[in-house]
Amino acid sequence: MYRKFMTSRTRREKLFIIRQALNNLNILFKRKFGWCFPFSLGFPTDELRDPLRIYNLRMIEDALEPLNVSVAADAPRRINFVLPGIDASFVFGGYIAVFNFMTRLIRLNCRVRIILHQRMVTTKEELVQELGPDNPLRFCLEHAELVDGHDREQVLPAGADDIFIGYSWTTSRLAQMAARKINGRPFVFFIQDYECIFYEYDSIRALCDETYTFDHFAIFNSPDLANYFRARKLGVFRNGDQADGKWLVFQHALANVRAPTVEELRERPARRMLIYARPEKHAGRNLLELCVLGLRKAVESGLLDDSWEFVGIGSLEPGTDIPLGKNIWIRMLKRMSFDEYCRKLATFDVGVSLMYSPHPSVPPLEMAAAGMVVVTTSFENRDPERMAGISKNLIAVPAGVESVCAAIVDATRRAGDYEARVANSRFSWPRSWDDSFNAGFISEFLQRCYGR
């Protein structure tokens, strides 16, 4: 620890690490006890006096400062992925998709460069040591060029045919500015949700919304999300359906989980419910509060009791168990490895994984594939019929305490139909990233970008 912290660090980097550690401690106190220190760390106690807009102004200015790219005649042709940052503990969901996409390009001998918008706190070598041998991030770090783009004074040479791919609205704006400067081509927008839903109606949301109006090639992570953009005339569909050749769609590969057999379900002694419980601010679309209120209503009404075991997953850090009623709690598990997650899924009977966005979400699909009866929420483009059409293990209802409560009770009743649960665990959705990013998808992507 001394070697890692005290050597090979500038004074500015050391202060940054200390500040991050103090902020993480404050977040831990807020998570455990519901309060945080109001002094020294900049957490105002009164939201009416919170100068958030000044903070946002600085954040926006920093985020949108252009990358220092420059055309170099001898630069090799690269595919540049502009990412927010890399942390071994945060590689999930969208990051898993983008690194698997990157992996398939590298295997086809495409030269890939990762440009990080945020400061690198750990080194590339330290990151590689933290990751398992089969982790797609490790493969990409070992075979792609990694650049700390936070230092805008550093010149990033680029070839005239370079492609720039943005992962989020902020990094997509950087990709757009870089592509415009290098060759004027559209940038590639790797779209995994409609990001405007993450923000209130403020400057950040306005800038996020504007990003979709920029000239780009879109990659959507599901047909549902692409259909939402088409229906709303967003992004490449802003001029109606005149978007031929401007977008591709893939399906996020599910964990290749094994569903239990009917015999295993019959022999199971306990009834277990798995809850996708994410308390962090950035996971608001997963509606933890609404989920807990629905569960509490079911417990208070006597429709659920302590014969069920309630387990929460998804939190980035171990948190306090959540009470549902007298002697009934959601036991919050610490973050587990991907392999452990796959093994545990088949040991549950009912799943609850809410999603208040156009993205269909991966956890409810993986729960359904593991033989659970799953409660999720519907959305504009994902009505109950659409979700049941994917798998009849999925119960989608409008977001609301009463509706979620009723759906959970219905799921507990349906959990006793073992044959249906097993039969409905087999549905058409990729279980391998080689299927998600198959040869046809990669070939079409390269054809659209390079004309090859």
C-alpha positions in Angstrom: 0.0 0.0 0.0 2.8 2.4 0.9 4.5 1.6 -2.5 1.3 2.1 -4.4 0.4 5.4 -2.7 3.7 7.1 -1.9 5.8 6.3 -4.9 5.2 7.3 -8.5 2.5 9.9 -7.5 2.6 13.6 -7.9 1.4 15.8 -5.0 -1.7 16.6 -6.9 -2.5 12.9 -7.4 -2.0 12.2 -3.7 -4.4 15.0 -2.7 -6.9 13.7 -5.2 -6.7 10.1 -3.7 -7.0 11.5 -0.2 -10.1 13.5 -1.2 -11.7 10.5 -2.8 -11.0 8.4 0.2 -12.6 11.0 2.5 -15.6 11.3 0.2 -16.0 7.5 0.1 -16.0 7.5 3.9 -18.7 10.1 4.0 -20.7 8.1 1.5 -20.3 5.0 3.7 -21.7 6.9 6.7 -24.6 8.1 4.6 -25.3 4.6 3.5 -25.0 3.0 7.0 -26.6 5.7 9.1 -28.4 8.1 6.8 -26.2 11.1 7.5 -22.9 12.5 6.5 -20.3 15.0 7.7 -21.3 18.5 6.6 -17.9 20.0 7.0 -14.7 19.9 4.9 -16.1 17.6 2.3 -18.5 20.0 0.7 -21.8 18.4 1.5 -24.3 21.2 2.3 -26.8 20.5 5.0 -29.5 22.7 3.4 -30.5 22.0 -0.2 -31.9 25.5 -0.6 -28.4 26.8 0.0 -26.6 24.2 -2.0 -24.7 26.0 -4.9 -25.2 23.0 -7.1 -25.3 25.0 -10.3 -21.8 26.4 -9.7 -20.5 22.9 -9.2 -22.4 21.7 -12.3 -20.9 24.6 -14.3 -17.3 23.5 -13.4 -18.1 19.9 -14.1 -19.6 20.7 -17.5 -16.7 22.9 -18.5 -14.2 20.2 -17.5 -16.3 17.4 -19.2 -16.6 19.2 -22.5 -13.1 20.6 -22.9 -12.1 19.1 -26.3 -9.5 16.3 -26.6 -6.2 17.6 -27.9 -6.3 15.5 -31.2 -4.2 16.3 -34.1 -3.9 14.8 -37.6 -0.6 12.9 -38.1 0.3 11.7 -41.5 2.1 8.6 -40.2 -0.6 7.7 -37.6 -2.1 4.2 -38.0 -5.8 4.0 -38.5 -7.5 3.5 -35.2 -10.9 2.9 -33.7 -11.0 5.3 -30.7 -13.3 4.5 -27.7 -13.8 7.6 -25.6 -14.7 6.3 -22.1 -15.4 8.1 -18.8 -12.9 6.1 -16.8 -11.9 2.6 -15.8 -12.3 1.0 -12.4 -12.1 -2.7 -11.9 -15.0 -2.6 -9.4 -17.3 -0.7 -11.7 -17.2 -3.1 -14.8 -20.8 -4.1 -15.2 -23.8 -3.6 -17.5 -22.9 -1.1 -20.1 -19.1 -1.4 -19.7 -19.3 -5.2 -20.2 -21.0 -4.6 -23.5 -18.6 -2.0 -24.8 -15.5 -4.1 -23.8 -16.9 -7.2 -25.5 -17.6 -5.1 -28.6 -14.0 -3.9 -28.4 -12.7 -7.4 -27.9 -14.3 -8.6 -31.2 -12.7 -5.7 -33.1 -9.3 -6.4 -31.6 -9.6 -10.1 -32.6 -10.2 -8.9 -36.2 -6.8 -7.1 -36.0 -8.4 -3.6 -35.7 -6.2 -1.2 -33.9 -8.1 0.0 -30.9 -7.3 3.0 -28.6 -9.1 3.7 -25.3 -9.1 7.4 -24.4 -10.2 8.1 -20.8 -11.9 11.3 -20.1 -11.4 11.0 -16.3 -8.1 10.9 -14.5 -6.5 7.5 -14.1 -5.9 6.9 -10.4 -4.4 3.4 -10.8 -2.0 2.3 -13.5 -2.8 0.0 -16.4 -0.6 -2.7 -14.8 -2.4 -2.5 -11.5 -5.7 -2.8 -13.2 -4.7 -5.9 -15.1 -3.5 -7.5 -11.9 -7.0 -7.0 -10.3 -8.9 -8.6 -13.1 -9.4 -12.3 -13.8 -8.0 -14.0 -16.9 -11.3 -14.2 -18.7 -12.4 -10.6 -18.0 -13.0 -8.7 -21.3 -11.6 -5.5 -19.7 -8.3 -7.3 -19.1 -8.1 -8.5 -22.6 -8.7 -5.0 -23.9 -6.1 -3.5 -21.6 -3.6 -6.0 -22.8 -4.3 -5.6 -26.5 -5.4 -1.9 -26.9 -3.6 1.4 -26.5 -4.7 3.2 -23.3 -4.5 7.0 -23.0 -5.2 9.2 -20.1 -7.2 11.9 -21.9 -7.8 13.9 -18.8 -4.5 15.7 -19.5 -5.7 18.0 -22.3 -2.2 19.3 -23.0 -1.2 15.8 -24.2 -1.5 15.7 -28.0 -3.3 12.6 -29.3 -2.2 11.9 -32.9 -4.9 10.5 -35.1 -5.1 9.2 -38.7 -7.3 10.8 -41.3 -9.5 7.6 -41.3 -9.8 7.3 -37.5 -13.2 6.5 -36.0 -14.3 7.9 -32.7 -16.9 6.1 -30.5 -18.6 7.7 -27.5 -19.9 5.7 -24.6 -22.1 8.3 -22.9 -23.4 11.7 -23.8 -20.4 13.5 -22.4 -17.8 11.3 -24.1 -19.9 11.3 -27.2 -19.5 15.1 -27.4 -15.8 14.6 -27.1 -15.9 12.0 -29.8 -18.0 14.3 -32.0 -15.5 17.2 -31.6 -12.5 15.0 -32.3 -14.1 13.4 -35.4 -15.1 16.8 -36.7 -11.5 18.1 -36.3 -9.9 15.0 -37.8 -12.0 14.1 -40.8 -15.5 15.5 -40.4 -17.1 12.1 -40.3 -20.0 11.2 -38.0 -18.9 9.8 -34.6 -20.3 6.5 -33.3 -22.8 6.7 -30.4 -22.9 3.5 -28.3 -26.4 4.0 -26.9 -27.4 1.8 -24.0 -30.3 3.9 -22.7 -31.9 7.3 -23.2 -29.6 9.1 -20.9 -31.8 12.2 -20.4 -33.9 10.2 -17.9 -30.9 10.4 -15.5 -31.2 14.1 -15.0 -33.7 16.7 -13.8 -34.7 19.4 -16.3 -31.6 21.5 -16.1 -28.5 22.5 -18.2 -27.1 19.0 -18.0 -30.3 17.4 -19.4 -30.5 20.1 -22.1 -26.9 19.3 -23.2 -27.5 15.6 -23.0 -30.6 16.0 -25.2 -28.7 18.2 -27.7 -26.1 15.4 -28.1 -28.6 13.2 -29.8 -29.1 15.9 -32.5 -25.4 15.7 -33.6 -24.5 13.8 -36.8 -23.7 10.2 -35.6 -23.9 6.5 -36.3 -26.0 4.8 -33.6 -25.4 1.4 -32.0 -28.4 0.5 -29.8 -28.2 -2.3 -27.2 -31.7 -3.7 -27.8 -34.5 -3.5 -30.4 -36.7 -2.1 -27.6 -34.4 0.9 -27.2 -34.1 1.5 -30.9 -37.9 1.4 -31.2 -38.2 4.0 -28.4 -35.9 6.3 -30.3 -37.9 5.7 -33.5 -41.2 6.4 -31.8 -39.9 9.6 -30.2 -38.1 10.7 -33.3 -34.8 11.0 -31.4 -31.2 10.7 -32.6 -30.8 9.1 -36.0 -34.6 9.0 -36.2 -35.2 12.7 -35.7 -36.2 13.1 -39.4 -38.7 10.2 -39.1 -37.7 6.7 -40.4 -35.2 8.2 -42.8 -32.3 6.6 -41.0 -31.2 3.8 -43.3 -27.5 3.0 -42.9 -27.2 5.2 -39.8 -27.7 2.6 -37.0 -27.2 -1.0 -35.9 -28.7 -2.9 -33.0 -27.4 -5.7 -30.8 -28.8 -7.6 -27.8 -26.9 -7.5 -24.6 -25.8 -11.1 -23.9 -27.3 -12.7 -20.8 -25.2 -14.6 -18.3 -25.3 -18.2 -19.4 -27.1 -19.4 -16.2 -28.4 -22.8 -15.6 -32.1 -23.1 -14.8 -33.0 -25.6 -12.1 -34.8 -28.8 -13.0 -38.4 -29.5 -11.9 -37.1 -32.1 -9.5 -34.7 -29.7 -8.0 -37.4 -27.1 -7.4 -39.7 -29.7 -5.8 -36.9 -30.7 -3.4 -36.1 -27.1 -2.4 -36.8 -26.6 1.3 -37.0 -22.8 1.4 -38.7 -20.1 -0.6 -36.3 -17.3 -1.7 -36.8 -13.9 -3.3 -34.0 -12.1 -5.1 -34.3 -8.3 -5.2 -32.2 -6.1 -7.5 -31.6 -3.5 -4.8 -29.4 -0.6 -5.9 -29.3 2.3 -3.4 -26.8 4.5 -5.2 -27.9 7.8 -6.7 -27.0 6.8 -10.3 -29.4 3.8 -10.1 -32.6 5.7 -9.5 -34.2 4.1 -12.6 -34.2 0.8 -10.6 -36.8 2.2 -8.2 -35.5 0.7 -5.0 -37.8 2.9 -2.8 -40.9 1.8 -4.8 -39.8 -1.8 -4.6 -39.4 -1.7 -0.8 -42.7 0.1 -0.4 -44.4 -2.6 -2.4 -42.8 -5.4 -0.4 -43.7 -3.7 2.9 -47.3 -3.4 1.8 -47.4 -7.1 1.0 -45.9 -7.9 4.4 -48.3 -5.6 6.2 -51.3 -7.1 4.4 -50.2 -10.6 5.5 -49.6 -11.7 1.9 -45.9 -12.2 2.5 -44.4 -13.6 5.7 -41.1 -14.9 7.2 -41.4 -18.2 5.3 -39.7 -16.2 2.5 -36.1 -15.2 2.5 -35.5 -11.8 1.0 -32.0 -11.2 -0.5 -30.8 -7.9 -2.1 -28.0 -7.7 -4.7 -26.6 -4.9 -6.9 -25.2 -2.5 -4.4 -21.6 -1.4 -5.1 -20.8 -1.5 -1.4 -22.1 -3.7 1.5 -25.0 -1.8 3.0 -27.5 -2.0 5.9 -30.2 -4.6 5.7 -33.6 -3.1 4.8 -36.6 -3.8 7.2 -39.9 -5.0 5.6 -41.8 -5.8 8.8 -41.4 -7.4 12.2 -38.4 -9.8 12.0 -38.5 -9.6 8.2 -35.6 -8.0 6.3 -34.0 -7.7 2.9 -30.5 -9.1 3.6 -28.2 -7.0 1.4 -25.3 -9.0 0.0 -21.9 -7.5 -0.8 -20.9 -7.2 -4.4 -20.0 -10.7 -5.7 -18.0 -12.0 -8.6 -19.7 -12.7 -11.9 -19.3 -16.5 -11.6 -20.8 -16.4 -8.1 -23.7 -14.4 -9.4 -24.4 -16.9 -12.1 -24.3 -19.8 -9.6 -26.6 -18.1 -7.1 -29.3 -17.1 -9.6 -30.8 -20.6 -9.9 -31.3 -20.9 -6.1 -34.1 -18.3 -6.0 -37.8 -18.7 -6.8 -39.0 -15.1 -7.3 -37.1 -12.1 -8.6 -37.9 -8.4 -8.3 -36.0 -6.1 -10.7 -37.6 -2.8 -11.6 -36.6 -0.5 -14.5 -38.0 2.9 -15.2 -36.5 3.6 -18.6 -36.9 2.4 -22.2 -33.9 0.0 -21.8 -35.4 -3.5 -21.1 -32.7 -4.2 -18.4 -30.6 -7.3 -18.1 -31.1 -8.5 -14.5 -34.8 -9.4 -15.0 -34.0 -11.3 -18.1 -31.2 -13.2 -16.4 -33.5 -14.0 -13.4 -36.2 -15.3 -15.8 -33.5 -17.4 -17.6 -32.6 -18.9 -14.2 -36.2 -20.1 -13.7 -37.5 -17.4 -11.4 -40.9 -15.7 -11.8 -39.8 -12.1 -12.1 -41.6 -8.8 -11.4 -40.4 -5.8 -13.4 -41.9 -2.5 -14.5 -43.3 -1.6 -17.9 -42.5 1.6 -19.8 -43.7 3.4 -22.9 -42.1 1.0 -25.3 -42.2 -2.1 -23.0 -45.7 -3.0 -22.2 -46.7 -6.2 -20.3 -47.3 -8.0 -23.6 -43.9 -7.2 -24.9 -42.1 -8.4 -21.8 -44.3 -11.6 -21.6 -43.5 -12.1 -25.2 -39.8 -12.4 -24.3 -40.5 -14.9 -21.5 -43.7 -15.8 -19.6 -41.6 -15.8 -16.5 -41.7 -12.0 -16.7 -44.5 -10.0 -15.0 -44.4 -6.3 -16.1 -46.6 -3.8 -14.4 -46.8 0.0 -14.3 -44.6 1.7 -11.7 -46.6 2.1 -8.5 -46.8 0.8 -5.0 -50.1 -1.0 -5.4 -49.2 -2.5 -8.8 -45.8 -3.7 -7.7 -47.2 -5.2 -4.5 -49.9 -7.1 -6.4 -47.4 -8.3 -9.0 -45.0 -9.6 -6.2 -47.9 -11.5 -4.6 -48.9 -13.0 -8.0 -45.3 -14.0 -8.6 -45.2 -15.9 -5.2 -48.3 -17.8 -6.3 -46.9 -18.6 -9.7 -43.6 -19.8 -8.2 -45.3 -23.1 -7.3 -45.8 -24.0 -11.0 -42.4 -25.6 -11.4 -43.0 -26.9 -14.9 -43.9 -23.5 -16.3 -40.9 -21.8 -14.6 -38.5 -24.3 -16.2 -40.2 -24.1 -19.6 -40.3 -20.3 -19.6 -36.6 -20.1 -18.7 -35.8 -21.1 -22.3 -36.4 -18.1 -24.5 -34.6 -16.5 -27.5 -32.0 -14.1 -26.3 -28.2 -14.2 -26.8 -26.3 -16.1 -24.1 -22.9 -15.4 -25.7 -21.2 -12.2 -26.8 -20.1 -14.0 -29.9 -23.8 -14.1 -30.8 -24.5 -10.5 -29.8 -21.5 -9.2 -31.8 -21.5 -11.8 -34.5 -19.5 -11.8 -37.7 -22.4 -10.2 -39.6 -22.8 -7.3 -37.0 -19.0 -6.6 -37.0 -18.8 -6.8 -40.8 -21.7 -4.4 -41.2 -20.2 -2.0 -38.6 -16.8 -1.8 -40.4 -18.6 -1.5 -43.8 -20.6 1.5 -42.5 -17.6 3.1 -40.9 -14.8 2.3 -43.4 -16.6 1.1 -46.5 -14.8 -2.2 -46.4 
